[in-house]
C-alpha cells in the first residue's frame, strides 16, 4: 500500500493596483491545481470549463506521478493579493470552484466611464463603490455546499489612517509611544475548531469545546469579507478610504476580551500593502491548526508580482546627486514596503532556524529505535541487560541537565508572561530576562505548577493518572513529536517490501487514524495555551468573582500559577497527553491486534506508554536545556519557502532575448502600476503570464528533475496559451513592445486612441481638481467657484441645472475656457511626445499658476507705479498685456462665479423653506 504525502500550501499574496490582473492568473492556476488534486484522490468529478480541461488533466498527471495530494489551508493577502486571496479562500470555504477571474478582470478592471471612472467621490480618482459592488457580486455568485467545503483560514491586511498608540518600555524603565497603523482581519472555515471556556450549568468549569466556524457560508460575514477585500486593495488616492466599523468583529487583536482602551476604536482604512506588505506572522501561527491525516509537507508560498532582481536600467542610472526629484519621491514611497518585506524574511529565517523541535524529534526517534531494537533482540519476557546505546543513556544525560533545563524553562516563562501581560497594558517591554533575576527567584524556593521541582520527575512522576506538571507548552511539543514520528513511520512503511500486504495495510491504517487523534489533542492544548495568555492579558480587567480575579501587580510566576490553578490546566492537559500517548501506543504496537487486551497486555501497554513518555521527556530536557525563550514557548512546525514571481521566462520564447525582462514583461508594472487597467488586450496578456509563472514555480514542488520539468512546463504553457486564446505570436509581440526601458511608447500609443485621450483627460482633470481642493468635500460658494474656474480652464463646459435663470449668466462668465484653449492644445501635443517631462512640467506650472494668481494683483500695482513716470517699451507691453488680460479675466471670473453660486444657494434655501401646498 502506497502512502500519499499531503502538500499543504500556505499562501501569502502581495501586489499593487493593476497587478491584480497578474495575481488573478496565479490564483486561477492555484485553484486548478487544488481541484485537480481533490478530484484525483476523492474520485468525484470537478466542474471544469472546456478550455481549462487540458491544463486540469496535466495537473492531475503531475500530482499522480508525484504521489502527493495538494491542499490550500491558509491564505494571507494584502493589496491586490488581498482581493484575489479572498476569492480563492471563499471558493475553498464554500466548497466550489473559483469564479471566472479571467472575465472579471477583463470587464471590471477598465478605466472607462461605466466602470472604474463611473462616479468617483470627491477624495479619490476611481470609483471605489463600483469596485466594492463588483467584489460583492462575485462573492455572492459562488454557490457552493457545506458538504464540499474545506477548512481554510484567510487573513486580509489593511492600513489605518490613525494608529492605535502603544507604549514601549526600555531596560531602564523609560517609556515612549509608538503608533500601530497595521490592521489584520481573519476569516475561517473550520467545523472542528476548538475553544477552551467555561461550561456546565453554572459555567464554573473550564473545558475544551468543539465549535463550528463557517464564516464563508455566513452572508453577514461575507459582506464583511467584501469590505475587507475592497479596503485591502484600496490604493491610497486612487480609491477612497473605507470605514472600519463593520469589520471590528473580524479584526485580529492581542485578545478580543480586553475592554476598550482605544483598541476597539474604528478607523478609516486603506491599502494593506502600505505597512504590512508580507503578513508572514499570522500564517506561521496558523499552519499547524488543521487536522493531520498523513505525512505532511508544508510549503509557504510567497506570491509577489516583482522579479526580485535589480533592473539593469536602474543599475546604470545617474548617481544620487543628479537624480531628479520624481525618482527620489518614488524611491522613498517604496522604502516602507521594502523594509517590511526585509523584516518578514528575517522572521522566516529565524523561525526556520529554530532547531529545538527538530532536536527533540531526532532524540526521541533515536530512543524509539533503540527500544525497538532491544525488544527484538531480547525477545518477549527477557530480563537480561539492555544493549549499549539504549535510551537509558539519554535519560541519565537528561537527569544531569535537568537543572539547566529548569532554569531555561523559568526564564522562558518569565519572558512570555512579561510579554503577554504588557500587551494587555498596552506596553511592550524591550528588557531582557537576566540570569540574576532567575537565580534570585530560585533562591526563594517557589512552587511551580508548570515545571517539575527536580530530576526525579523523569522517574517518579510519569503516572498519567496524576495532574500534569510539565506545562502546556511541553505537552504541545510532546504531542507534535509523536505526530512527527508517526509521519516518518508512514514514509518508511513504503520501503518494507518483505512485509505482507495485509499486515502492512493494517499498520498503515492504524498509523493514519492515530494522526487525527493526535492533532486534535494538540489543537486542544493550543486552545488551552491561548486561554492562559488571554487570562494574563486581562489580569486587571477580568470579570467574575473578585476572589478569582488576578492581581495585575503580582509576580509573573505567581500569576502563572494562579492561572493554572483557576483554569485547572494540569487536569485538562493530563487528559490530552494521556489520550495522545494511548493513541500513539495503539497505532505503533497494537496495529495487528484484533482480539481484546488481556490483563497482562494492559500492564505491558502501561509500561510501554510510561517508557515512551519517559524517553519523550528526556528528549525534551536535553533539547531544551540551552534553548531560547522563544523556542520553549512558541511552536512552529517545519516548513519550506517558495517565492512565486514573474522572475522567470517561458520555454516557449527565446531565452536570450526576453528572459532579462523580468517583471517588465507585465503591463501591470507600467504607467505607475496602472497599465493593466488601460486596455483589455493588456489585461489578457498579464492574466496569461500569471498562469505561466504560477505553473513554472509550482512544478518545482513536484518534479525535481530539470529536464523532465522542462518538458512538462513546455506542454503546460502551450495548453495555457491555447486556453487563454492568445497565441505565441501575440505574446512575442507584446514582449517586444515591453522591451523598451520606459513607458513613453506605451503611453503615446494609448493617447493616440480617442478612448485613451478621453480617459487620461478625465484622470488628469480629477487629479488636479483634488490637488486644488485638497480632496475636501465643500459646498460653500467659494469652493464651488474655485472648482468651476478650474474645470472651465481645462476645457469642460459647466452648466447650472437649477435654477435655469443662472445658466445664461454662467455661460457668460466662462471666459477661462476659450482663454486656455491654446495652452490645452499645446499640452496635449507635448504629453504625447514626452509624457514624463510634460507631467512634471504640468505640476510645476500648476504651482506657478497658483502663485501667479496671488502675485498678479501686486504685480499690476507695482507695474503701474513703476511705469507712470517712464515710457512703456513695446517689449513690456507685449509681456504685460496678455498677463494683465488673463489675470484680469480670472480675477474677475472667480468672484462673479462665486456670486452666482451664492445666489443659487440662497434660492435653493428659500425654496426649501417655502411650505408645500395643502399643509
Secondary structure by P-SEA (a helix, b strand, c coil): cbbbbbbbbbbbbbbcccaaaaaaaaaaaaaaaaaaaaaaaacccccccccaaaaaaaaaaaaaaacbbbbbcbbbbcaaaaaaaaaaaaaaaacccccaaaaaaacccccccccccccccccccccaaaaaaaaaaaaaacccccccccbbbbbbbbbbcbbbbbbbbcccbbbbbbbbcbbbbbbbbcccccccccccccccbbbbbbbbbcccccaaaaaaaaaaaaaaacccccbbbbbcccccccccccccccccccccbbbbbccccccccccaaaaaacccccccccbbbbbbbbbbccccccccccccccccccccaaaaaaaaaaaaaaaaaaaaaaaaaaaaacaaaaaaaaaaaaaaaaaaaaaaaaccccccccccccaaaaaaaaaaaaaaaaaaaaaaaaaaaaaaaaaaacccccccccaaaaaaaaaacccccccccccccccccccccccccccaaaaaaaaaaaaaaaaaaaaaccccccccaaaaaaaaaaaaaaaaaaaaaaaaaaaaaaaaaaaaaacccccccccccccccccaaaaaaaaaaaaaaaaaaaaaaaaaaaaaaaacccccccccccaaaaaaaaaaaaaaaaaaaaaaaaaaccccccccccccccbbbbbbcccccccccccccccccccccccccccccccccccaaaaaaaaaaaaaaaaaaaaaaccccaaaaaaaaaaaaaaaaaaacccaaaaaaaaaaaccccaaaaaaaaaccaaaaaaaaaaaaaaaaaaaacccccccaaaaaaaaaaaaaabbbbbbcccccaaaaaaaaaaaaaaaaaaaaaaaaaaaccaaaaaaaaaaaaaaaaaaaaaaaaaaaaaaaaaccccccaaaaaaaaaaaaaaaaaaaaaaaaaaaaaaaaaaaaaaaacccccc
